[in-house]
Amino acid sequence: MDGSNSVAALTRLMPTTYGVDERIDWSEVEEIWQTRFPSDYVRFMQVYGAGLVSGEIVVLLPVPQSGTYTDGSGLRDETENARLTWEMCKDGADFDVDPGSIVAWGVSTGADIYCWLTTDDDPDRWPVLVCGRHTSPAFQVHPFGMAEFLQRLLGDATFQEETISVTLPEEVSFVNWREQQRRRTARA
């Protein structure tokens, strides 16, 4: 499934009401990261942008941006966290990867880190790696992309139970970081 189709499938499950096109310069992103990104992630950034999925999962920006919902580091800091986690805990995994091939794209409020394994030349074939804080097993590889991973996580209770350290609410939602900021400002 290409990026547009997998994000379209996700939109049937997760409303786009509070999504915002991040208008990312992907050539700049590719230069910074020295790679292309999966088409579903690119499409996700156009439809939803970075923000909070169902109050528990944060999808990160690909590059630093000041004034965002976090410190603005984009994928950089969580990628470093995931690589360090792999180095410290990899003995419990039943597979091996080069930590340099791990690139984070999201986190959960339960300290799970969601990544890609960038071992294929085609980013659309990068599997999702879960670095789970309280999941069993702690490291899981799922042979599909980010959008399909989110779709399964949000729509399949069994998959969710095995894959995330927090409980997701029944009502699926997405709130872009800009809307989160607007809400905080309105409450202040």
C-alpha positions as CSV (number, residue, x, y, z in Angstrom):
1,M,0.0,0.0,0.0
2,D,1.5,3.4,-0.9
3,G,1.6,6.3,1.5
4,S,-1.5,8.0,0.2
5,N,-3.6,4.9,0.4
6,S,-2.4,3.9,3.9
7,V,-3.0,7.4,5.2
8,A,-6.5,7.4,3.5
9,A,-7.3,4.2,5.3
10,L,-6.1,5.8,8.6
11,T,-8.4,8.9,8.0
12,R,-11.4,6.5,8.0
13,L,-10.5,5.7,11.6
14,M,-8.9,8.9,12.9
15,P,-10.6,12.3,12.1
16,T,-8.5,14.9,10.4
17,T,-10.5,17.8,11.9
18,Y,-7.5,19.1,13.9
19,G,-4.8,18.1,11.4
20,V,-2.6,20.8,9.8
21,D,-0.3,20.5,6.7
22,E,3.2,21.1,8.1
23,R,4.3,22.3,4.6
24,I,7.7,20.6,5.1
25,D,10.5,21.2,2.6
26,W,11.3,17.5,2.1
27,S,14.4,18.3,0.1
28,E,15.8,20.0,3.2
29,V,14.8,17.1,5.4
30,E,16.4,14.7,3.0
31,E,19.6,16.7,3.1
32,I,19.7,16.8,6.9
33,W,18.9,13.1,7.3
34,Q,20.7,11.9,4.2
35,T,17.7,9.8,3.2
36,R,14.2,10.0,1.8
37,F,11.3,9.3,4.2
38,P,8.5,6.9,3.7
39,S,5.6,8.2,1.6
40,D,3.1,7.4,4.4
41,Y,5.0,9.7,6.8
42,V,5.3,12.4,4.2
43,R,1.5,12.1,3.5
44,F,0.7,12.0,7.3
45,M,2.6,15.3,7.7
46,Q,0.5,16.8,4.9
47,V,-2.8,15.6,6.3
48,Y,-2.3,15.6,10.1
49,G,1.1,17.1,10.8
50,A,2.9,16.5,14.0
51,G,0.8,16.1,17.2
52,L,-1.1,13.9,19.6
53,V,-2.9,10.7,18.6
54,S,-5.7,9.7,21.0
55,G,-4.0,11.6,23.8
56,E,-1.2,9.0,24.1
57,I,1.0,8.9,21.0
58,V,3.1,11.8,19.8
59,V,4.0,11.8,16.1
60,L,7.2,13.9,15.7
61,L,8.3,16.5,13.2
62,P,11.2,15.4,10.9
63,V,13.4,18.4,11.6
64,P,13.8,20.9,14.4
65,Q,11.2,23.7,14.6
66,S,11.1,26.2,17.4
67,G,7.8,27.0,19.2
68,T,6.4,23.5,18.8
69,Y,4.6,21.2,21.2
70,T,8.0,19.8,22.5
71,D,11.5,21.2,22.7
72,G,11.3,21.4,18.9
73,S,14.1,18.8,18.3
74,G,12.1,16.8,15.8
75,L,13.1,13.2,15.3
76,R,16.7,13.8,16.4
77,D,16.5,13.4,20.2
78,E,14.1,10.4,20.2
79,T,16.3,8.7,17.5
80,E,19.2,9.1,19.9
81,N,17.1,7.8,22.8
82,A,16.0,4.7,20.7
83,R,19.6,4.0,19.6
84,L,20.8,4.2,23.2
85,T,17.9,2.0,24.4
86,W,18.8,-0.6,21.8
87,E,22.5,-0.5,22.8
88,M,21.6,-1.0,26.5
89,C,18.8,-3.6,26.1
90,K,19.4,-5.4,22.8
91,D,20.5,-8.7,24.6
92,G,16.8,-9.3,25.3
93,A,15.9,-9.1,21.5
94,D,15.7,-12.1,19.3
95,F,17.1,-10.1,16.3
96,D,20.0,-7.8,15.7
97,V,20.2,-4.4,14.0
98,D,22.8,-1.7,13.5
99,P,21.7,1.1,15.9
100,G,22.5,3.5,13.1
101,S,19.6,2.1,11.1
102,I,17.1,3.2,13.8
103,V,15.2,6.4,13.2
104,A,12.4,7.4,15.6
105,W,9.1,8.9,14.3
106,G,7.0,8.9,17.5
107,V,6.7,8.2,21.2
108,S,3.9,7.2,23.6
109,T,3.2,8.8,27.0
110,G,4.3,5.4,28.4
111,A,7.8,6.0,27.1
112,D,7.5,3.7,24.1
113,I,9.6,4.9,21.1
114,Y,8.2,4.1,17.6
115,C,10.9,3.9,14.9
116,W,11.8,2.8,11.5
117,L,14.5,0.3,10.6
118,T,16.1,2.0,7.7
119,T,17.8,-1.2,6.4
120,D,16.2,-1.1,2.9
121,D,17.1,1.4,0.1
122,D,13.3,2.0,-0.3
123,P,11.9,3.9,2.6
124,D,8.4,2.6,1.8
125,R,9.7,-0.9,2.9
126,W,11.1,0.3,6.2
127,P,9.4,-1.8,9.0
128,V,8.3,-0.2,12.3
129,L,10.5,-1.0,15.3
130,V,8.9,-0.6,18.7
131,C,11.2,0.1,21.6
132,G,8.7,-0.6,24.4
133,R,9.0,0.5,27.9
134,H,6.7,-2.1,29.4
135,T,5.8,-4.2,26.3
136,S,6.6,-7.9,25.9
137,P,8.9,-8.3,24.1
138,A,10.5,-4.9,24.6
139,F,11.7,-4.8,21.0
140,Q,9.2,-5.6,18.2
141,V,9.5,-5.4,14.5
142,H,6.3,-5.0,12.4
143,P,6.6,-5.5,8.7
144,F,4.5,-2.5,7.6
145,G,4.8,1.3,7.6
146,M,3.9,4.0,10.1
147,A,0.3,4.7,8.9
148,E,-0.6,1.0,8.9
149,F,1.0,0.6,12.3
150,L,-1.1,3.4,13.7
151,Q,-4.2,2.1,12.0
152,R,-3.7,-1.4,13.6
153,L,-2.8,0.2,17.0
154,L,-6.0,2.3,17.0
155,G,-8.3,-0.3,15.5
156,D,-7.2,-3.7,16.9
157,A,-7.4,-4.2,20.7
158,T,-5.2,-7.3,20.7
159,F,-2.5,-5.6,18.6
160,Q,-2.7,-2.5,20.9
161,E,-2.4,-4.7,24.1
162,E,0.8,-6.3,22.8
163,T,2.3,-3.1,21.3
164,I,1.9,-0.1,23.6
165,S,2.5,0.6,27.3
166,V,-0.6,2.7,27.8
167,T,-4.3,2.2,27.3
168,L,-5.8,4.1,24.4
169,P,-9.3,5.6,24.7
170,E,-12.0,4.1,22.6
171,E,-12.6,7.4,20.8
172,V,-9.8,7.9,18.3
173,S,-8.6,11.5,17.9
174,F,-5.7,13.6,16.6
175,V,-4.7,17.1,17.6
176,N,-1.9,18.9,15.8
177,W,0.6,20.7,18.0
178,R,-0.7,24.1,16.9
179,E,-4.2,23.3,18.1
180,Q,-2.7,22.0,21.3
181,Q,-0.9,25.4,21.8
182,R,-4.1,27.3,20.9
183,R,-6.1,25.3,23.5
184,R,-3.4,26.0,26.2
185,T,-3.4,29.7,25.4
186,A,-7.2,29.8,25.5
187,R,-7.2,28.2,29.0
188,A,-4.6,30.6,30.4
